Structure formats: structure tokens, C-alpha cells
Amino acid sequence: MYDVIIIGGGPAGLTAAIYNARARLNVLLLEKTKLGGQIVSTHEIANFPGSIKLTEQETSGPELIQRMAEQAEQFGVEIQLRKEVIDLAIEGTVKKVTCNDGSVYEASAIICANGAFPREIGCPGERELVGKGVSYCATCDGAFFEDLEVYVIGGGNSAVEEAMFITTFARKVTIIQNLSELTADAIAIEQAMANNKIDYIFDSIVESIEGDGMVEAMTIRNTKSGEVTRIEADEDDGLFGIFVFIGNVPSTKLYEGKVPLNDYGYMTTDETMSTPIPGVFAAGDMRPKVLRQVVTASGDGAIAAFSAQKYIEKVKREVSMA
């Protein structure tokens, strides 16, 4: 029996774990794969307070997560990896969590921090060529495109920042944005515009991706003129890369029918990160929010942990008075 079970090992979950453990609560953190979530695919963390470039080596996503995990474990958090939660019983004061290996855990409170996963383009050929030229992680796959051409889909912070990183390897990077301008923050845009290895195609979407074993061609359509353009790999290269950064989809399937979700699948909470189910809280990218960054995920985690702590104290008072 734990005080708090945290589902998800990204910045939101790890921050919640640290705060709850410091409150002397018995905390279990379950993660279905490895710690970090999407942050581990980020080569540089430049906008998280304290992660400024002090040396030639920037703070990377994996480094930040490692420090968070070490801090959590120092305070006594029990972290279990490769534990996918497949079912929940969350009514009442004792919550039950069932994992894919058959193990069942109980707690007074649950903090849901499952995060989100990259949104796909949804065009023909995309899924068939994932890992064969189509990627959602520049840190993971950027080096495979040494001296080749790469197309980055998207125009927000992730797309622009990862495009700049890919120029470390690629001969040329072209950002394809469905709007008339980039939507990243001003500094990121300034840095990208100053990089002579980056070109831009605006008001365009990807219609299809083709290739025999590797990405060899792509068709794009201009959303204003309707003009369709086929982009083919350079004859000498025979292939090119496509990196997709067009937002995320919340990882909330587990909670369907158990915790209220909005029309887009995000778990709704109030400002205390409380869901309508007593003792169930949510934090991070699985919530509807205007900004999805490491700093906002950690903020959510801290608030969720505080709210869970107060809920547990209230339940214990009520039990002692009964």
C-alpha cells in the first residue's frame, strides 16, 4: 500500500515524485518504457531555468531527466520501469493499479502523468517508412542523414530547434510549414533565419511519402494555390529524411470511461490538478494547456503532488475521526 502512485516518468511525474517524497509520503512511480518521455529526444534544453549553456556542452534532455531521477531516488521514491498500467480501479479511498505483468498496487492517491506522443502527418506512406527515412526524433536519427537532404515538417519551437540541430549533420534542411510563417518563439526564428543551411516552404502540407525501403520521394500541396509538387531524392543520394514535429496526441486511452476527457482526449483538471474523481490528479502534456514545455510539466507535477498530499492528509483525518 502506497500513499501515492505516479503513472509516467517524464518531467511532470518525476517532479511530483520529488515533491511527494519530500513530504515523507511513500511514493511509487511506474513507467512503461524508460524515464523521460519526449524530453529524451531533445538534444538541447535551453529554456528550462538553470539549464543555460555554461560550457561547450549544452544541457540535453537525457541529462536533465537523469538528474531528476537521481534526485527522486535520493528522497526515497521507488521507480519501476517496464511497468505498463493496463487497468485502474479509482473509486473510493483505496485506488488499485494493475500492470501488464499482472502486478497490482494500491494507493490513496493517483497522479496521472502519461504525457503525449508525436502526432503523425497521416498521409499515405508515412507509417510504412517510419525508421526508413521518416522520424519523430532528431536526436535519435539526425546522424543517419550525414551530408544528405532533410525536410522538417512543422513550424513551432520543436520543429525549428530540431531543424537547427539537424543542420549539424545534413547538407541542407528545408522546413515545410502549413502556415504563412513560423510559429516558434522569436529567438528560435532568428537563429534559424541566420542559418544558411535552412530553407523554407510555407503554406504547404505533405500529401504522400514514397520509397522502396527508404524515403525516395514526397508530394506536397500548397494550401492557397492548390499546386502539387513532387520532391524526389537527389540522384546521387537516392534518399532523404523527413522529420515530423507537428504537435502531440495525449496518452489518455487508459483513462477512457474512468476519468473525464475533453473532446480532444486531454484529461481535464482544475487549477489544483484535481480531476473530478477524488484522489486522482493529472499533470503535464496530457492536460489541456496553452504551453507544453518541460517547465510547465514540472509546474503541473509540483501542484499535483501538493494537492495529492493535502488529499491524503484529509482522508487520514477523516479515518482517525471515524
Secondary structure in CASP SS format (residue, H / E / C, confidence):
PFRMAT SS
TARGET T0000
AUTHOR 0000-0000-0000
METHOD secondary structure of the structure
MODEL  1
M C 1.00
Y E 1.00
D E 1.00
V E 1.00
I E 1.00
I E 1.00
I E 1.00
G C 1.00
G C 1.00
G C 1.00
P H 1.00
A H 1.00
G H 1.00
L H 1.00
T H 1.00
A H 1.00
A H 1.00
I H 1.00
Y H 1.00
N H 1.00
A H 1.00
R H 1.00
A C 1.00
R C 1.00
L C 1.00
N C 1.00
V E 1.00
L E 1.00
L E 1.00
L E 1.00
E E 1.00
K C 1.00
T C 1.00
K C 1.00
L C 1.00
G C 1.00
G H 1.00
Q H 1.00
I H 1.00
V H 1.00
S H 1.00
T C 1.00
H C 1.00
E C 1.00
I C 1.00
A C 1.00
N C 1.00
F C 1.00
P C 1.00
G C 1.00
S C 1.00
I C 1.00
K C 1.00
L C 1.00
T C 1.00
E C 1.00
Q C 1.00
E C 1.00
T C 1.00
S C 1.00
G H 1.00
P H 1.00
E H 1.00
L H 1.00
I H 1.00
Q H 1.00
R H 1.00
M H 1.00
A H 1.00
E H 1.00
Q H 1.00
A H 1.00
E H 1.00
Q H 1.00
F C 1.00
G C 1.00
V C 1.00
E E 1.00
I E 1.00
Q E 1.00
L E 1.00
R C 1.00
K C 1.00
E C 1.00
V E 1.00
I E 1.00
D E 1.00
L E 1.00
A E 1.00
I C 1.00
E C 1.00
G C 1.00
T C 1.00
V C 1.00
K E 1.00
K E 1.00
V E 1.00
T E 1.00
C E 1.00
N C 1.00
D C 1.00
G C 1.00
S C 1.00
V E 1.00
Y E 1.00
E E 1.00
A E 1.00
S E 1.00
A E 1.00
I E 1.00
I E 1.00
C E 1.00
A C 1.00
N C 1.00
G C 1.00
A E 1.00
F E 1.00
P E 1.00
R C 1.00
E C 1.00
I C 1.00
G C 1.00
C C 1.00
P C 1.00
G C 1.00
E C 1.00
R H 1.00
E H 1.00
L H 1.00
V E 1.00
G C 1.00
K C 1.00
G C 1.00
V E 1.00
S E 1.00
Y C 1.00
C C 1.00
A H 1.00
T H 1.00
C H 1.00
D H 1.00
G H 1.00
A H 1.00
F H 1.00
F H 1.00
E C 1.00
D C 1.00
L C 1.00
E E 1.00
V E 1.00
Y E 1.00
V E 1.00
I E 1.00
G C 1.00
G C 1.00
G C 1.00
N H 1.00
S H 1.00
A H 1.00
V H 1.00
E H 1.00
E H 1.00
A H 1.00
M H 1.00
F H 1.00
I H 1.00
T C 1.00
T C 1.00
F C 1.00
A C 1.00
R C 1.00
K E 1.00
V E 1.00
T E 1.00
I E 1.00
I E 1.00
Q C 1.00
N C 1.00
L C 1.00
S C 1.00
E C 1.00
L C 1.00
T C 1.00
A C 1.00
D C 1.00
A H 1.00
I H 1.00
A H 1.00
I H 1.00
E H 1.00
Q H 1.00
A H 1.00
M H 1.00
A C 1.00
N C 1.00
N C 1.00
K C 1.00
I E 1.00
D E 1.00
Y E 1.00
I E 1.00
F C 1.00
D C 1.00
S E 1.00
I E 1.00
V E 1.00
E E 1.00
S E 1.00
I E 1.00
E E 1.00
G C 1.00
D C 1.00
G C 1.00
M C 1.00
V C 1.00
E C 1.00
A E 1.00
M E 1.00
T E 1.00
I E 1.00
R E 1.00
N E 1.00
T C 1.00
K C 1.00
S C 1.00
G C 1.00
E C 1.00
V E 1.00
T E 1.00
R E 1.00
I E 1.00
E E 1.00
A C 1.00
D C 1.00
E C 1.00
D C 1.00
D C 1.00
G C 1.00
L C 1.00
F C 1.00
G E 1.00
I E 1.00
F E 1.00
V E 1.00
F C 1.00
I C 1.00
G C 1.00
N E 1.00
V E 1.00
P E 1.00
S C 1.00
T C 1.00
K H 1.00
L H 1.00
Y H 1.00
E C 1.00
G C 1.00
K C 1.00
V C 1.00
P C 1.00
L E 1.00
N C 1.00
D C 1.00
Y C 1.00
G C 1.00
Y C 1.00
M E 1.00
T C 1.00
T C 1.00
D C 1.00
E C 1.00
T C 1.00
M C 1.00
S E 1.00
T C 1.00
P C 1.00
I C 1.00
P C 1.00
G C 1.00
V E 1.00
F E 1.00
A E 1.00
A C 1.00
G C 1.00
D C 1.00
M C 1.00
R C 1.00
P C 1.00
K C 1.00
V C 1.00
L C 1.00
R C 1.00
Q C 1.00
V H 1.00
V H 1.00
T H 1.00
A H 1.00
S H 1.00
G H 1.00
D H 1.00
G H 1.00
A H 1.00
I H 1.00
A H 1.00
A H 1.00
F H 1.00
S H 1.00
A H 1.00
Q H 1.00
K H 1.00
Y H 1.00
I H 1.00
E H 1.00
K H 1.00
V H 1.00
K H 1.00
R H 1.00
E H 1.00
V H 1.00
S H 1.00
M H 1.00
A C 1.00
END
